[in-house]
Amino acid sequence: MSLLSRLILRVTGWGWVRSIFTRRFGRRVAMRFVAGETLDDAVAATRALNAQGFTVSLDHLGEHVTTTDEAIGARDDYLACIEAIRAEHLDANVSVKLSQLGMGLDDDLAAASLEALAVAAAGAGTTVTVDMEESAVTGLTIDLYERVQRRYRNLGLALQAYLRRTPADLERVMALGGHIRLCKGAYDEPGDVALESKAEVNEAFDRLAAVLMANQDVKPAIASHDEERIDRVAGTASARRGPFEFQMLYGVRGKFQAELVAAGHPLRVYVPYGDSWYPYLTRRIAERPSNVWFFARALLGR
């Protein structure tokens, strides 16, 4: 992660910045990257994207709950989302952070909630992707994912290319089948845990993407807005017998997304919704420092 990205995460983590941003001006910026604050907003955005040829992954924003009631509430929110996918015949799946389901607070509760989502998703004809969080919980996330995936087989997992441990993690989770989302990584991590230079991260991403695309027993989901990374994967797609897809974020490079779909590439848009949008927004700004301008304008009320 660049020094500027680290600075952005530090500044946006200051209490007074968060308070001003969330209470006064933040929503106008957040709604560029977030579909809305309600499930109805998410359904409407998904329906519109489906009509344009995109599939969707819905993420009800939230992470690191502090009570079991919050964890159970998050599970129930996701069950409602899955039911909406079924009832509205949406071409969508869901993405969830295990810390939102109670991981770190009550790991058995988190696993049981993930099982409940897997069962509901199977009934709705869809799947569940487990998002990856900061490196401190990577191992636990994979352990809980494996515990549920071995039984239900309709889950997927996100892996972050910049983590030094990811090549070994990829080999482990590919044996479980399902779909695997490969992204670069958005958390501020120390150098002994994560690659630091852009060139190193790109090289790692390319190597891991090649391993994924060569494996016919999993469905690769290549999550990047980097045209060079996408071009490299697209160039190998004809050699695959099984399905794969690109994934991009809601509100980021919409024209490029449309061009990929028009060229015949499968593309899933990651669509977050809910009122806990601040941590998600700050990571999006840190990933693409050019977005700082939108943040600054909102903070100044312009």
Summary of the structure (lengths in Angstrom):
residues: 302
radius of gyration: 18.2
end to end distance: 29.2
largest distance: 52.4
contacts: 1015
relative contact order: 0.16
helix: 56%
strand: 15%
